[in-house]
């Protein structure tokens, strides 16, 4: 999607220096909803540049437009104004795939068939598809459940299938909207580590929405902090911990706490502002 707009913001300055060619450029993005009694601005002049292969996390208070931004990137919503430029290297592969917060597996399909769905829709050769599905079934540790249906799986298993399906489809950009939010802490940590292992091998460009500062630090190369409604880029924080990462080893480092506090200090006023607007404070 490309829509002309010449405006700039502090978000542009924050993301101007990158370590790799830009994979995604979000320039002067606005989203305005007509809600019947008037217009509501969800996103206000958002500017973010995402290098190829980066794992970018976005945090912000409820209602700041994080999911709206992801849906615009996925082509599920249209921007009111601004540019989104995605650089595609391989036209035979999808530009992006999205993993939603809620479990989005097809209940009438087995684990194997769910993972193969995107490949089948693209007309990928059956042999190649079977090899990829087998690889990811093993990678997510569900070999014994390959022919099981979603009702036979736990919530964590279903989200593993969602992650495997997205990676198997081999998109150039992976969009993830709080995919682990509904899981208990133990399953969340296991899935975070599985996601990191798969990402280390593929180095997909990932844009990951989360409410959790902890999750953003564990997973991300950078953390974008959004303001309360309307959503703007408030800060761009680099996460300099080396990879590969183990969740609890990372949390044990003194600098982890310092970075978590820094991000919370940026986010705190925005969360309080959002609560005041909701009338919950």
SEGU-236522 format. One record per residue (C-alpha): x, y, z; residue number from 1. Coordinates in steps of 0.1 Angstrom, whole numbers, plus 5000, padded with zeros to 4 digits. Layout:
X_Y_Z_num
X_Y_Z_NUM;
...
This chain:
X_Y_Z_num
5000_5000_5000_1;
5013_5034_4991_2;
4995_5067_4999_3;
5014_5100_4996_4;
5021_5120_5027_5;
5049_5144_5034_6;
5047_5146_5072_7;
5075_5135_5095_8;
5077_5129_5133_9;
5102_5120_5160_10;
5096_5084_5152_11;
5114_5089_5119_12;
5145_5101_5136_13;
5144_5072_5161_14;
5145_5046_5134_15;
5167_5063_5108_16;
5199_5043_5116_17;
5195_5006_5107_18;
5219_4976_5105_19;
5204_4962_5073_20;
5185_4974_5043_21;
5149_4984_5052_22;
5124_4956_5048_23;
5094_4976_5060_24;
5090_5014_5060_25;
5060_5030_5077_26;
5058_5067_5068_27;
5034_5092_5081_28;
5007_5067_5088_29;
4973_5078_5100_30;
4942_5057_5107_31;
4909_5074_5114_32;
4877_5055_5121_33;
4842_5068_5115_34;
4824_5056_5146_35;
4790_5071_5138_36;
4790_5099_5163_37;
4822_5113_5149_38;
4857_5104_5138_39;
4884_5087_5160_40;
4921_5089_5152_41;
4936_5055_5161_42;
4971_5061_5146_43;
4986_5096_5144_44;
5017_5101_5121_45;
5034_5068_5128_46;
5069_5065_5113_47;
5090_5032_5118_48;
5117_5017_5097_49;
5123_4979_5101_50;
5155_4964_5088_51;
5155_4930_5070_52;
5157_4902_5095_53;
5149_4923_5126_54;
5127_4911_5154_55;
5107_4942_5163_56;
5084_4943_5193_57;
5058_4970_5199_58;
5043_4977_5233_59;
5017_5002_5244_60;
4986_5007_5265_61;
4953_4991_5255_62;
4936_5011_5227_63;
4968_5027_5213_64;
4964_5012_5179_65;
4989_4984_5180_66;
4966_4958_5165_67;
4953_4983_5140_68;
4988_4989_5128_69;
4994_4952_5124_70;
4962_4947_5105_71;
4971_4976_5081_72;
5005_4959_5075_73;
4987_4926_5068_74;
4963_4943_5044_75;
4932_4936_5066_76;
4927_4974_5071_77;
4934_5004_5050_78;
4953_5034_5062_79;
4936_5068_5061_80;
4969_5085_5051_81;
5006_5076_5047_82;
5029_5051_5031_83;
5037_5015_5039_84;
5066_5002_5017_85;
5075_4965_5019_86;
5105_4953_4999_87;
5098_4918_4985_88;
5128_4897_4974_89;
5110_4866_4962_90;
5077_4870_4943_91;
5070_4833_4946_92;
5066_4836_4984_93;
5039_4855_5004_94;
5049_4890_5016_95;
5035_4884_5050_96;
5016_4860_5073_97;
4998_4869_5105_98;
4994_4851_5138_99;
4965_4863_5159_100;
4960_4864_5197_101;
4932_4839_5196_102;
4939_4804_5185_103;
4933_4804_5147_104;
4938_4768_5137_105;
4911_4751_5116_106;
4892_4727_5139_107;
4883_4703_5111_108;
4920_4699_5100_109;
4947_4678_5116_110;
4979_4693_5128_111;
4996_4683_5096_112;
4968_4698_5074_113;
4967_4730_5094_114;
5005_4735_5089_115;
5002_4727_5052_116;
4973_4750_5046_117;
4992_4780_5033_118;
5015_4759_5012_119;
4985_4742_4996_120;
4968_4775_4989_121;
5000_4786_4971_122;
5001_4754_4950_123;
5034_4743_4964_124;
5045_4709_4951_125;
5031_4680_4973_126;
5065_4665_4980_127;
5080_4698_4990_128;
5050_4706_5011_129;
5051_4673_5029_130;
5088_4678_5037_131;
5082_4713_5051_132;
5053_4701_5072_133;
5073_4672_5086_134;
5102_4696_5094_135;
5079_4720_5114_136;
5059_4692_5131_137;
5092_4680_5145_138;
5105_4715_5152_139;
5075_4723_5174_140;
5076_4689_5192_141;
5042_4676_5180_142;
5053_4646_5160_143;
5031_4623_5181_144;
5002_4646_5175_145;
5007_4651_5137_146;
4973_4634_5129_147;
4955_4649_5159_148;
4927_4674_5156_149;
4927_4708_5175_150;
4901_4696_5201_151;
4927_4670_5211_152;
4954_4696_5218_153;
4960_4720_5247_154;
4960_4758_5241_155;
4998_4759_5240_156;
4999_4731_5214_157;
4974_4750_5192_158;
4995_4781_5193_159;
5025_4760_5183_160;
5006_4749_5153_161;
4998_4785_5144_162;
5034_4795_5147_163;
5045_4764_5126_164;
5019_4772_5099_165;
5031_4808_5096_166;
5068_4798_5093_167;
5061_4769_5069_168;
5043_4792_5045_169;
5077_4810_5043_170;
5066_4847_5044_171;
5091_4874_5041_172;
5075_4893_5071_173;
5058_4876_5100_174;
5032_4896_5119_175;
5023_4884_5154_176;
4995_4899_5175_177;
5000_4889_5211_178;
5001_4852_5202_179;
5010_4840_5237_180;
4988_4863_5257_181;
4962_4837_5268_182;
4988_4811_5278_183;
5000_4802_5313_184;
5035_4813_5323_185;
5051_4779_5317_186;
5037_4774_5282_187;
5044_4810_5274_188;
5081_4806_5282_189;
5084_4773_5262_190;
5067_4789_5232_191;
5089_4820_5234_192;
5120_4798_5234_193;
5106_4777_5205_194;
5099_4809_5185_195;
5134_4822_5192_196;
5149_4789_5180_197;
5129_4789_5148_198;
5136_4826_5142_199;
5174_4821_5147_200;
5173_4796_5118_201;
5151_4816_5094_202;
5159_4852_5104_203;
5125_4863_5092_204;
5115_4900_5097_205;
5091_4898_5126_206;
5068_4925_5140_207;
5055_4913_5173_208;
5027_4931_5193_209;
5027_4925_5231_210;
5015_4941_5263_211;
5044_4924_5282_212;
5076_4944_5286_213;
5093_4911_5297_214;
5082_4894_5264_215;
5094_4924_5243_216;
5129_4923_5259_217;
5132_4885_5257_218;
5123_4884_5220_219;
5131_4917_5204_220;
5161_4934_5188_221;
5142_4967_5193_222;
5111_4978_5213_223;
5089_5005_5200_224;
5069_5022_5228_225;
5035_5037_5217_226;
5016_5065_5233_227;
4981_5062_5246_228;
4953_5069_5221_229;
4959_5082_5195_230;
4988_5059_5189_231;
5022_5076_5182_232;
5058_5064_5185_233;
5070_5077_5218_234;
5104_5059_5220_235;
5126_5034_5201_236;
5146_5013_5225_237;
5174_4989_5213_238;
5177_4955_5231_239;
5214_4947_5230_240;
5214_4913_5247_241;
5233_4887_5226_242;
5216_4859_5209_243;
5207_4831_5211_244;
5187_4838_5243_245;
5173_4817_5270_246;
5144_4833_5289_247;
5154_4827_5325_248;
5191_4832_5318_249;
5183_4866_5303_250;
5161_4876_5332_251;
5189_4868_5357_252;
5212_4895_5341_253;
5213_4928_5361_254;
5210_4948_5328_255;
5177_4931_5321_256;
5161_4948_5351_257;
5175_4981_5341_258;
5161_4978_5306_259;
5127_4967_5319_260;
5125_4997_5342_261;
5136_5020_5314_262;
5107_5008_5292_263;
5082_5008_5320_264;
5092_5044_5329_265;
5084_5053_5293_266;
5052_5034_5293_267;
5038_5042_5327_268;
5023_5076_5320_269;
5007_5063_5288_270;
4991_5034_5306_271;
4977_5058_5333_272;
4965_5082_5306_273;
4947_5053_5288_274;
4930_5043_5321_275;
4918_5078_5327_276;
4903_5080_5293_277;
4886_5047_5299_278;
4873_5060_5333_279;
4889_5031_5352_280;
4911_5053_5374_281;
